[in-house]
Amino acid sequence: MSVQFNRAARIAHGVVALVALAAVSTSMNIGSWKHSQLPDHVGYAGGFDAGWEHMANQPAYFTVTSCLLVLIASVAAAVRPAGHVVGRVVGRWGAVFAVVRIASIGCIAITGLVFNVLLRDDSPLVGVEWWNDTLAHVVLPVLAPAVWLVFGPRGEITGRRILASTILPLTWLGATLFRGPLLDWYPYDILDVPGRGWGVVGPTVGVILVVYLVVVGVMFAVDRVLASNRLKFKRG
């Protein structure tokens, strides 16, 4: 059996799914008891009260959306080799899940890079907030790409699927910028259009999108090499 479909692969993808689920769950938990907080010196003043309002808004944070994509892609990779009904359904929608997988790796890598380079501050975190931060911003951005690198699945990435994968982060971005003026709220200060203006926010977003394309482009190149080597190994 191919390494990408063996028991170790299913376990590895399952572990990633559990980490992603824990990250999403702790985000929801935080939203249930903590109000949204405004960064210092931003040009917007809206927010969300603790409880269902803040919990329902959690996917507005790119981190949570990225973790959800990783969760979906990892569950699909874990069950696809199985012979039960869910596995067969995932197999039929293989192209869709391949696009989600590409987006999940690209988005979670961006999450780790952008948060730790641009957004992290010195505020001490304890308890569930520390766990959430560690899982979503440190563990998952390393673990998800590493498991994909080792176990694949291989041969799923194409130029067309890479372009299709950009729909997911662009949809999040479009929804965020559309909601921003209506709610007077943005999830991150780097998207602070009222305070920073489009002259700053636009190039920042552009650079992040370029980094996303670089990440998935590297995935494409690595996938081609590994898939080719696997084929040569089988023939040999």
Protein Blocks (a to p, Z undefined) as FASTA:
>chain_A
ZZklmmklmmmmmmmmmmmmmmmmmmmmmmmmpccdddehiabfbdcdehjklmmmmmmp
mklmmmmmmmmmmmmmmmmmpmbfklmmmmmmmmmmmmmmmmmmmmmmmmmmmmmmmmpc
cbdcehjllmmmmmmmmmmmmmmmmmmmmnopghkacfklmmmmmmmmmmmmmmmmmmmm
mnopafbfklmmklnopmlmmmmmmmmmmmmmmmmmmmmmmmmmmmmmmmmmmmZZ
